[in-house]
C-alpha cells in the first residue's frame, strides 16, 4: 500500500515533466460524435491527444486505441521514447 503522501509526491514528479491536458467542451462533443469510440474515456483521451498534437498516448490498454490517429504505447516503451 502506498501512502497518500508518497502518491502525491509521485504525481508531482510526473506532472512536472509531462503536459497535463483537460478536455474542452468542443473536444468532448467531437469525441461523443465519433462512431468508432466505443469507450467515452478512451475517446476523450484520443481527442485530447489529437487536439494537442501529441506524439503518443501512454496506456496499458493499447488495443482500445487502435482507431487513434495518435499511436498508443505501453508504459514500458515510454522511457525509450522520451
Secondary structure as UniProt FT lines:
FT   HELIX           4..17
FT   HELIX           25..32
FT   TURN            35..36
FT   HELIX           40..51
FT   TURN            52..53
FT   STRAND          57..58
FT   HELIX           62..65
FT   TURN            66..67
FT   STRAND          72..73
FT   HELIX           75..81
//
